[in-house]
Amino acid sequence: WDYFEQRFRALAEHHMNSYQGLEIDIEEQLKYYKSIAPRVLSMTCDTIELTNKKYKEGKKILVEGANATMLDIDFGTYPFVTSSNPSVGSVLTGLGVSPKKLRAIYGTVKAYCTRVGEGPFPTELDTEVGIGQHLAVVGHEWGTTTGRARRCGWLDLPQLKYSATINGFTSLNLTKIDVLTGLDTIKLGVAYKHKGHYLTTMPASLAELNDVEVEYEVMPGWKQDITKCRTFEELPENCKQYIYRIEEIVGVPVRWIGVGPNRLDVIDRGEAFEDNE
């Protein structure tokens, strides 16, 4: 407590000196923190020891990443990225576990693309009209934290393949495929071309990424309501073909398929649809 109090006083003084008009009741704040200290300490431990101990005990450990690989400060569309590494490497550096302990790596991806804020978006559609508006409205595409309208577009498979390469996905969780219901045709962005040449990986510069031409495959849509489907076989044939094509191009099986807005509106194809080799 003595060290915490010393650091708190120093930080409070620093901020009050840095920002004119800022007032911090240091004594009152310290009183509050001291009152909750026992409760906080009871929930505090060495998480490296805890995680590895539970692993040895045979417990299942689920680690959830935030944001997306294309917002990764090292691998994403810098400078339009977040300040951390929301890719698989952070599981190891954040938890203090060995790579040998990872049993499965699941990639979560929407059946179409979205982005909040600025940055390159090769498959972007106009969300004020047509199909872009359909994706935005039916998909309720507003930022969870900011409330800003998300930009929407077709699924970008070159980016998904790049993400799969970096993270080593053993299977995919394909969400919000129900949003595509009702469209006559659906486009899949399957390749990038730059100045007439196909690219085999993500461009190294934003200038080049902004200048790419996306090659699309056009697939037939479906009209049937899929929100009550609970097995893959129940899905319309065109919906199944869309999923098959994603698996074929990305090279990763789709295990989970989100067919509606509710938590249980999911098809789980089972552990057979995981690439654990």
Summary of the structure (lengths in Angstrom):
residues: 277
radius of gyration: 23.2
end to end distance: 49.8
largest distance: 67.5
contacts: 728
relative contact order: 0.10
helix: 38%
strand: 18%
